[in-house]
Amino acid sequence: MPVSLKQIEEQARALSIEERAKLAEFLLESLRAPVSEVEAAWAEEIESRVAAFDRGEITAYAAEDVLAEARRLAR
């Protein structure tokens, strides 16, 4: 039978401070793995957009125009 989140929380609270710190570090580290996948996906997206720009398939806008529009919309 799988352990519930509540049971895990109760067991974690029973750990010493050092053990909880190690557990927290382990859990945080486990969340970092997908970040590399996200970064790889963004790198691929960037390459795709740059290639499309180089082929003339994407319209470029001046930064000043984009920022002016953003300020206008923020009002």
ChimeraX commands (.cxc) that place a marker at each C-alpha (Angstrom):
marker #1 position 0.00,0.00,0.00 radius 0.5
marker #1 position 1.49,3.39,-0.98 radius 0.5
marker #1 position 2.42,5.83,1.73 radius 0.5
marker #1 position 0.34,9.01,1.77 radius 0.5
marker #1 position 1.81,12.49,1.73 radius 0.5
marker #1 position 0.40,13.07,5.22 radius 0.5
marker #1 position 2.21,9.99,6.52 radius 0.5
marker #1 position 5.45,11.17,4.93 radius 0.5
marker #1 position 5.00,14.61,6.51 radius 0.5
marker #1 position 4.45,13.05,9.94 radius 0.5
marker #1 position 7.52,10.85,9.53 radius 0.5
marker #1 position 9.60,13.80,8.34 radius 0.5
marker #1 position 8.61,15.86,11.39 radius 0.5
marker #1 position 9.86,13.05,13.62 radius 0.5
marker #1 position 13.36,13.31,12.13 radius 0.5
marker #1 position 16.17,15.23,13.77 radius 0.5
marker #1 position 17.00,18.70,12.46 radius 0.5
marker #1 position 20.03,17.33,10.64 radius 0.5
marker #1 position 18.00,14.55,9.03 radius 0.5
marker #1 position 15.28,16.99,7.97 radius 0.5
marker #1 position 17.92,19.26,6.45 radius 0.5
marker #1 position 19.36,16.34,4.47 radius 0.5
marker #1 position 15.85,15.31,3.38 radius 0.5
marker #1 position 15.06,18.88,2.31 radius 0.5
marker #1 position 18.31,19.07,0.35 radius 0.5
marker #1 position 17.54,15.76,-1.35 radius 0.5
marker #1 position 14.00,16.87,-2.26 radius 0.5
marker #1 position 15.19,20.20,-3.63 radius 0.5
marker #1 position 17.87,18.48,-5.67 radius 0.5
marker #1 position 15.25,16.13,-7.10 radius 0.5
marker #1 position 13.38,19.16,-8.46 radius 0.5
marker #1 position 16.42,20.41,-10.34 radius 0.5
marker #1 position 16.54,17.54,-12.84 radius 0.5
marker #1 position 13.56,18.78,-14.86 radius 0.5
marker #1 position 15.12,22.25,-14.97 radius 0.5
marker #1 position 17.81,20.93,-17.30 radius 0.5
marker #1 position 15.05,19.60,-19.55 radius 0.5
marker #1 position 13.37,22.99,-19.54 radius 0.5
marker #1 position 16.66,24.71,-20.30 radius 0.5
marker #1 position 17.27,22.29,-23.19 radius 0.5
marker #1 position 13.77,22.98,-24.55 radius 0.5
marker #1 position 14.36,26.75,-24.34 radius 0.5
marker #1 position 17.74,26.39,-26.07 radius 0.5
marker #1 position 16.01,24.51,-28.89 radius 0.5
marker #1 position 13.28,27.16,-29.07 radius 0.5
marker #1 position 15.87,29.95,-29.21 radius 0.5
marker #1 position 17.76,28.22,-32.01 radius 0.5
marker #1 position 14.51,27.73,-33.90 radius 0.5
marker #1 position 13.50,31.38,-33.53 radius 0.5
marker #1 position 16.93,32.66,-34.55 radius 0.5
marker #1 position 16.90,30.42,-37.63 radius 0.5
marker #1 position 13.40,31.64,-38.52 radius 0.5
marker #1 position 14.57,35.25,-38.10 radius 0.5
marker #1 position 17.60,34.58,-40.30 radius 0.5
marker #1 position 15.29,33.15,-42.97 radius 0.5
marker #1 position 13.12,36.28,-42.78 radius 0.5
marker #1 position 10.11,34.42,-41.38 radius 0.5
marker #1 position 9.85,36.50,-38.19 radius 0.5
marker #1 position 9.29,40.24,-37.96 radius 0.5
marker #1 position 11.64,42.08,-35.63 radius 0.5
marker #1 position 10.52,45.06,-33.55 radius 0.5
marker #1 position 12.73,47.76,-32.10 radius 0.5
marker #1 position 13.17,47.47,-28.34 radius 0.5
marker #1 position 12.05,51.09,-27.90 radius 0.5
marker #1 position 8.75,50.32,-29.64 radius 0.5
marker #1 position 8.14,47.20,-27.58 radius 0.5
marker #1 position 8.90,48.99,-24.30 radius 0.5
marker #1 position 6.72,51.97,-25.28 radius 0.5
marker #1 position 3.83,49.62,-26.04 radius 0.5
marker #1 position 4.36,47.79,-22.74 radius 0.5
marker #1 position 4.28,51.10,-20.84 radius 0.5
marker #1 position 1.14,52.13,-22.71 radius 0.5
marker #1 position -0.60,48.87,-21.83 radius 0.5
marker #1 position 0.49,49.06,-18.20 radius 0.5
marker #1 position -1.40,52.32,-17.65 radius 0.5
marker link #1:1,2 radius 0.2
marker link #1:2,3 radius 0.2
marker link #1:3,4 radius 0.2
marker link #1:4,5 radius 0.2
marker link #1:5,6 radius 0.2
marker link #1:6,7 radius 0.2
marker link #1:7,8 radius 0.2
marker link #1:8,9 radius 0.2
marker link #1:9,10 radius 0.2
marker link #1:10,11 radius 0.2
marker link #1:11,12 radius 0.2
marker link #1:12,13 radius 0.2
marker link #1:13,14 radius 0.2
marker link #1:14,15 radius 0.2
marker link #1:15,16 radius 0.2
marker link #1:16,17 radius 0.2
marker link #1:17,18 radius 0.2
marker link #1:18,19 radius 0.2
marker link #1:19,20 radius 0.2
marker link #1:20,21 radius 0.2
marker link #1:21,22 radius 0.2
marker link #1:22,23 radius 0.2
marker link #1:23,24 radius 0.2
marker link #1:24,25 radius 0.2
marker link #1:25,26 radius 0.2
marker link #1:26,27 radius 0.2
marker link #1:27,28 radius 0.2
marker link #1:28,29 radius 0.2
marker link #1:29,30 radius 0.2
marker link #1:30,31 radius 0.2
marker link #1:31,32 radius 0.2
marker link #1:32,33 radius 0.2
marker link #1:33,34 radius 0.2
marker link #1:34,35 radius 0.2
marker link #1:35,36 radius 0.2
marker link #1:36,37 radius 0.2
marker link #1:37,38 radius 0.2
marker link #1:38,39 radius 0.2
marker link #1:39,40 radius 0.2
marker link #1:40,41 radius 0.2
marker link #1:41,42 radius 0.2
marker link #1:42,43 radius 0.2
marker link #1:43,44 radius 0.2
marker link #1:44,45 radius 0.2
marker link #1:45,46 radius 0.2
marker link #1:46,47 radius 0.2
marker link #1:47,48 radius 0.2
marker link #1:48,49 radius 0.2
marker link #1:49,50 radius 0.2
marker link #1:50,51 radius 0.2
marker link #1:51,52 radius 0.2
marker link #1:52,53 radius 0.2
marker link #1:53,54 radius 0.2
marker link #1:54,55 radius 0.2
marker link #1:55,56 radius 0.2
marker link #1:56,57 radius 0.2
marker link #1:57,58 radius 0.2
marker link #1:58,59 radius 0.2
marker link #1:59,60 radius 0.2
marker link #1:60,61 radius 0.2
marker link #1:61,62 radius 0.2
marker link #1:62,63 radius 0.2
marker link #1:63,64 radius 0.2
marker link #1:64,65 radius 0.2
marker link #1:65,66 radius 0.2
marker link #1:66,67 radius 0.2
marker link #1:67,68 radius 0.2
marker link #1:68,69 radius 0.2
marker link #1:69,70 radius 0.2
marker link #1:70,71 radius 0.2
marker link #1:71,72 radius 0.2
marker link #1:72,73 radius 0.2
marker link #1:73,74 radius 0.2
marker link #1:74,75 radius 0.2
view
